[in-house]
Amino acid sequence: DLSSTAGGDSPLDGRSAVAADFDGDGDLDLFIHNLQRARHQLYRNEVGGRSLELRLVARQSQWEAIGAEVTVEGPRGPVTQVLARGGGFESCSPPELVFGLGSAPEAAVTVRWPSGFVQKLGPLSPGRYRVTEGEDGVSSLPMAGTRLPDPWPPGLKLGLGAKLPELVLEDESGAPLHVDPAEEAQGGRLLIAFWASFCGPCRGELGLLARLDAREDTTVLPISVDVPADRPAALALLKELAPGLRPRFLTLDEESNRGMDELIDLMRLPVPTTLEVDAEGRVRAIHRGPLEDPGEAVPSGR
């Protein structure tokens, strides 16, 4: 199991996986459907390198060429794949077969079609090709060349420059609060600080957050991610270490927290995490870990 080493581990309940070249760069990316909260994940493969991507077009065999065996004489010997559209639970594999070539400039290809016809091709240079049953040669296909976006910071579903939606929080009594980040900034900057009572670094920065909130150009919105049973501890900490900060909590009501659910993924959010938001409600910086410098609370671009 190399999921953790490869960066593909997840606490979600994965049920379907599809490996395909989603960005057309010659390697296989991985799309996962998770049962838990119907989340999807797309893992971008950055291995790169030379490859052959083959799409089969049947004439005498089953129309999708299912069952065709394709062998590529790679740099370390022959590699065979069987075209099988079924790829797992409630998922379907793509019609293309991708073969990595490493440093090899070309490779010979043999296709054994379900009809029994054997077709030898190449050697072919790295690229994307259409192979038609019974026809000599191949047809070149353009590479997709689509750049997949960079991943969001862990635990967040937005990046720098994104405009925050209205947030639904709870006060210390559990009453709902609708917060417009742009209005909360009051023409200056807003620091949205995610913290928890069980987090030592969070406790260490509460005093600094209170001092920053006292500045004319800065408003601090502390949002505790504590579960309801731990909220009394969070309130006690705020009263002791940052009495000027208003206690705010995440709501666990799924109907009410849609704005917040579009912003964070609680299962992956490290605390403390602080968002710096401008007067228009847009994220200008993201800071991981406790704040340190009162004069420059959130280093730009982090």
C-alpha positions in Angstrom: 0.0 0.0 0.0 1.8 3.1 -1.3 -1.2 5.5 -1.1 0.3 7.6 1.7 3.8 7.8 0.0 2.2 8.7 -3.3 -0.1 11.4 -1.8 -3.2 9.5 -2.7 -4.5 8.6 0.8 -7.8 10.0 2.1 -10.0 9.6 5.1 -13.1 9.4 2.9 -14.8 6.2 2.0 -13.6 5.5 -1.6 -15.8 3.3 -3.7 -14.9 3.8 -7.4 -11.5 4.6 -9.0 -10.8 5.4 -12.7 -7.3 5.7 -14.0 -7.2 7.9 -17.2 -5.0 10.5 -18.9 -7.3 13.4 -17.9 -4.9 16.2 -18.9 -3.4 14.6 -22.0 0.2 14.7 -20.7 0.9 11.0 -21.3 0.5 9.6 -17.8 -2.5 8.2 -15.9 -4.3 10.4 -13.4 -6.7 9.0 -10.8 -10.4 9.9 -10.3 -12.0 8.7 -7.0 -15.7 8.7 -6.1 -16.3 8.6 -2.3 -19.5 7.4 -0.7 -19.0 9.7 2.3 -20.8 13.0 1.6 -20.6 12.2 -2.2 -17.1 13.7 -2.5 -15.0 13.4 -5.6 -11.2 13.6 -5.8 -8.9 13.9 -8.9 -5.3 13.1 -8.3 -3.0 14.6 -10.9 -0.1 12.5 -11.9 3.1 14.5 -12.4 5.4 11.6 -13.4 5.4 12.6 -17.1 7.7 11.0 -19.6 7.2 9.4 -23.0 4.2 7.3 -23.7 2.0 5.7 -26.3 -1.8 6.3 -26.0 -3.8 4.0 -28.2 -7.5 4.1 -29.1 -8.8 1.0 -30.8 -11.6 1.0 -33.4 -13.1 -2.4 -34.1 -14.5 -3.5 -37.5 -15.1 -7.2 -37.1 -14.8 -7.6 -33.3 -17.0 -6.4 -30.5 -17.7 -2.7 -31.4 -15.8 -1.3 -28.4 -12.9 -3.7 -29.0 -13.4 -5.1 -25.4 -11.1 -8.0 -24.9 -8.4 -6.8 -27.3 -4.9 -7.5 -26.2 -2.2 -4.9 -26.9 1.5 -5.6 -26.4 4.1 -2.9 -26.6 7.8 -3.7 -26.8 8.9 -1.3 -24.1 12.5 -0.5 -22.9 12.3 -3.3 -20.3 10.6 -5.9 -22.5 7.0 -6.5 -23.7 4.1 -5.1 -21.7 0.5 -6.3 -22.4 -2.8 -4.6 -21.5 -6.3 -5.9 -22.2 -9.0 -3.4 -23.1 -11.7 -3.9 -20.4 -14.1 -1.0 -20.0 -15.3 -2.2 -16.6 -12.8 -0.8 -14.1 -14.3 -1.3 -10.6 -17.5 -0.7 -8.6 -19.8 1.6 -10.5 -17.0 2.9 -12.7 -15.9 2.5 -16.3 -12.4 2.6 -17.7 -11.6 4.9 -20.6 -11.3 3.4 -24.2 -7.6 4.4 -24.5 -4.7 2.3 -23.3 -1.6 4.1 -22.1 1.9 2.6 -22.2 4.9 4.3 -20.6 8.0 4.2 -22.8 10.6 5.7 -20.4 13.5 6.9 -22.4 12.7 4.7 -25.4 12.3 6.9 -28.6 9.8 4.4 -30.2 8.2 1.0 -29.7 6.7 -1.8 -31.8 3.0 -2.6 -31.1 1.0 -5.8 -31.6 -2.8 -5.9 -31.3 -4.7 -9.2 -30.9 -8.3 -8.4 -31.7 -11.2 -10.3 -30.2 -12.0 -11.6 -33.7 -8.6 -13.4 -33.7 -7.0 -11.0 -36.2 -3.4 -10.1 -35.2 -2.1 -6.7 -36.3 1.5 -5.5 -36.0 2.4 -1.8 -36.0 5.3 0.5 -35.8 7.7 1.1 -34.3 5.7 4.1 -33.2 7.0 7.3 -31.7 5.5 8.6 -28.4 2.1 10.1 -29.0 -1.6 9.4 -29.3 -2.9 7.2 -32.1 -6.1 5.6 -33.4 -5.7 1.9 -34.4 -8.4 0.5 -36.7 -8.9 -3.2 -37.0 -7.6 -4.6 -40.4 -6.1 -1.3 -41.6 -2.5 -0.7 -42.2 -0.8 2.0 -40.2 -2.3 4.3 -37.6 -3.9 7.7 -37.4 -2.3 10.4 -35.2 -4.6 12.0 -32.6 -4.0 15.4 -31.0 -2.9 15.3 -27.3 -5.5 17.0 -25.1 -2.9 19.2 -23.4 -5.4 20.3 -20.7 -3.7 21.6 -17.6 -5.4 20.4 -14.5 -5.6 23.1 -11.8 -3.3 23.1 -8.9 -4.8 21.6 -5.8 -6.4 23.7 -3.1 -4.5 24.1 0.2 -5.2 21.2 2.5 -8.7 21.6 4.1 -9.7 24.5 1.9 -11.8 24.5 -1.3 -10.6 27.8 -2.6 -7.4 29.6 -3.4 -6.0 33.1 -3.4 -8.3 35.6 -5.1 -11.5 33.7 -4.4 -14.5 35.6 -3.1 -15.9 34.1 0.0 -19.6 33.3 0.2 -21.9 34.2 3.1 -21.0 32.1 6.1 -23.4 30.7 8.6 -21.9 30.3 12.1 -23.2 29.9 15.6 -22.7 32.2 18.6 -22.0 30.9 22.1 -25.7 30.1 22.7 -26.0 28.1 19.5 -28.0 30.7 17.6 -27.2 31.0 13.9 -25.3 34.0 12.6 -25.1 35.0 9.0 -21.7 36.7 8.2 -20.9 38.5 5.0 -17.0 38.6 4.9 -16.9 41.9 3.0 -19.2 43.6 5.5 -17.2 42.1 8.4 -14.0 43.5 7.0 -15.4 47.1 7.5 -13.3 48.5 4.8 -10.1 47.1 6.1 -8.8 43.5 6.3 -10.5 40.6 7.9 -8.6 37.7 9.5 -10.7 34.5 9.6 -8.9 32.4 12.2 -9.8 28.7 12.4 -8.8 27.3 15.8 -9.7 24.7 18.4 -9.4 24.4 22.2 -7.5 21.2 21.9 -4.8 22.8 19.7 -1.7 24.2 21.6 -0.5 26.5 18.9 -4.1 27.9 18.6 -4.1 28.7 22.3 -0.8 30.4 21.9 -2.0 32.8 19.3 -5.2 33.9 20.9 -3.6 36.9 22.6 -2.1 38.1 19.4 -5.4 37.8 17.6 -7.0 39.9 20.3 -4.4 42.6 19.9 -4.8 42.6 16.1 -8.6 42.9 16.4 -8.0 46.1 18.4 -6.3 47.8 15.5 -8.4 50.1 13.4 -7.6 48.4 10.0 -8.1 44.8 11.2 -11.1 42.7 12.2 -10.5 39.2 13.6 -13.2 36.5 13.1 -12.2 33.5 15.3 -14.1 30.4 14.2 -13.8 27.4 16.6 -14.0 24.0 15.0 -14.7 22.4 18.4 -17.5 19.9 18.6 -20.4 21.0 20.8 -19.2 19.1 23.8 -15.9 21.0 23.8 -17.4 24.5 23.3 -17.3 25.3 27.0 -13.5 24.8 27.0 -13.2 27.1 23.9 -15.3 29.8 25.6 -13.2 29.6 28.8 -10.0 30.0 26.7 -11.4 33.0 24.9 -12.5 34.6 28.2 -9.0 34.1 29.7 -6.7 34.8 26.8 -8.7 36.9 24.4 -11.6 38.5 26.1 -12.2 41.0 23.3 -12.9 38.4 20.7 -16.4 37.3 19.9 -16.9 33.6 20.2 -18.0 32.0 16.9 -18.5 28.3 16.1 -19.1 26.1 13.1 -22.6 24.9 12.7 -23.1 21.2 12.2 -26.5 21.6 10.6 -25.9 20.5 7.0 -28.8 22.7 5.7 -27.4 25.8 7.3 -23.7 25.4 6.7 -23.7 25.4 2.9 -21.6 28.5 2.7 -19.0 27.1 5.1 -19.1 23.7 3.4 -18.1 25.4 0.2 -15.1 26.9 2.0 -13.5 24.2 4.1 -13.1 20.5 4.4 -13.1 19.8 8.1 -11.6 16.4 7.8 -8.4 17.9 6.2 -8.2 21.4 7.7 -5.1 21.9 9.9 -5.5 24.3 12.8 -4.6 27.0 13.2 -5.3 28.3 9.7 -5.9 32.0 9.1 -7.4 33.6 5.9 -6.6 37.2 5.2 -9.6 38.7 3.4 -9.8 42.2 1.8 -12.6 44.7 1.9 -14.2 43.0 -1.1 -14.4 39.7 0.6 -11.6 38.1 -1.4 -8.8 35.9 0.0 -5.5 37.7 -0.2 -3.3 35.4 1.8 -3.4 32.0 3.6 -1.3 31.4 6.7 -0.7 28.0 8.2 0.4 27.7 11.8 0.2 30.3 14.5 0.7 34.0 13.7 3.9 35.5 15.0 4.5 39.1 13.9 2.0 41.6 15.1 3.1 44.1 12.5 2.7 41.7 9.6 0.1 39.2 10.7 -0.3 37.2 7.5 2.8 36.9 5.3 1.7 37.5 1.7 1.4 34.4 -0.6 1.7 31.8 2.1 
